[in-house]
């Protein structure tokens, strides 16, 4: 199984503000959907509730939570249990939030990053990984646009 994080962040690693994205780029939303469609996605309870408690269609939604259980989506109290449940999958995506990224980024094999070129105000951040490019992460694909870039990194 390949474990991948998918994230959009600004130059300061901002990923959220007040429980939402601080920006709206339709290209990024389309990229997220195209990349994750047909693959399981793992998210924290807060992200799931920010989505209205509704699973994203076309993907198996997995929620990590120590305090809640949901009847309509698999919910696990530990990351290891979630990975055991998904062990037959080819690729699994972590989709956030900030705490999920912080706890499990070191277990990821790939990063699918949307680099937002503009700075935004926010209260949730992606962990610093850029100082490890060339030692831990290598860029394997880049697609630059005016306001954002789609970059894929692979663990070395």
N, C-alpha and C positions, 0 to 999 in steps of 0.2 A: 504494500500500500504506500502510495505517495501522500504525504500530509502537506497541504499547501495553505498558506494564509493569503487571503485576497483582501485588499485594503485600498482606500483612497485617502491620501493625506496631502496637506499643504507643505510648503517649505519648512515649517516649524513642527511638522509631524502632527498637526491638529487633525483629528478624525471626527470630532463631534462637538456639538454645542446644545445643551439643554435637551439631550435625548434625541437629537436629529442631526442630519448632515448640515453643516453650515453653508453649503452650496447646492446648486442644482445644475448638473451637466448631464444632458440626456445621453451624450456619448458614453459617459462613465456608467450610467445605469444600464445601457445596452451592452456594454462590455462585461459588466458583472453578470448579467443574465446569460449572455452567450457563453461565458467561461464556465459558469457553475451549472448550467442546465444539464439535467440528467445525472448529476453527481450529488452525493450527500453533502449537506452543509451542517456545520456545528456552530452553535451560537450560545451565548450566555442568556440567562433568564431575562435580563434587562433588555437586551436587543430583541428577544422574542416578544416581550410585552410592548416594546416600542413599535413593533410591526403589527400591533393590535391583537396579539395572541393568535394570529393566523399564519399557518405555514406558507412559505413561498411555493408557488406551484411548480411542478416539473422536477422537483428535487426532494429527496428525503431530508426532512428537517429534524435535527437532533438538538435538544436543549440540555445545557448543563445547569443544574440548580441543586443547591443543598437544601433549599427551603420550599420549593414548589414542585408539583407534579401535574402534568397535563395529560388528559385522557386521549387527546387527538394527535399527539406527537410523542415519540420516544424521548423520555427524560431520564437523565443519568446524574447521579450525585458525584461521580468521579469521571475524569477524562479517560482513565484507563478502561473503565467499564464501557464507555462510549466507543473507544477504539476497538475493544474486543468485539462489540456488537457489529462493527463495520469492517472487521478484519478481511473479508473477502472482496472489498471494494478496491478498484484500481487507484482512484484518487478521491480524497476527502478534503473539503475546504473548511477552514476556520474563517468565519465572517465577522467575528467580534463578540463583544465590545473590547474596550481597552484592557480590562482585567484579563480576559481570555487570551488576548494577544500577549500580554506581559507574562502570563504563566506558561504559555506553551509555544512561543515563538522559537525557542531553542530546540524544539522537537520537529520543526517544519523542515521539509526537504526543498520546498519551492516557495517563492513569494511572487504574487501577481499584484503589482503595485500600480495604482493610478497616481502619478505625481501631478497634483494640482499646482499650477505655476503661481497663482495669486495667494497672498497671505490672508488668513481668516482668523477671526476671534473664535476661541473654543475653550472647552473645559475637559475634553477627553483627547488623549494623545496615543499615538502608536509608539512602541518602544524604539529607541535609537538602534539602527542597524547599518546605517550608511558608512560608519567608520570601519565596518567589517567587509566592505566591498573590496574584493581582491584578496582577502585572507579567508573569509568564511563564505561569502556570497560572490558568485560571478554572474554578470549580466549575460543573458542568453538571447534576449529579444527586446527590441525597443521600437515603439511607434510614436513619433512626435507629432503633436498637433499644436495649434495656436495657444490654447489655454490649458492643455494637459498633455501628459505623455503616459503611454501604457508600457510598463517595463516588467519583464519577467526575470527573476533571479533564481539561481539554483545553488544549493549548498555545495561547496567544494569538498 
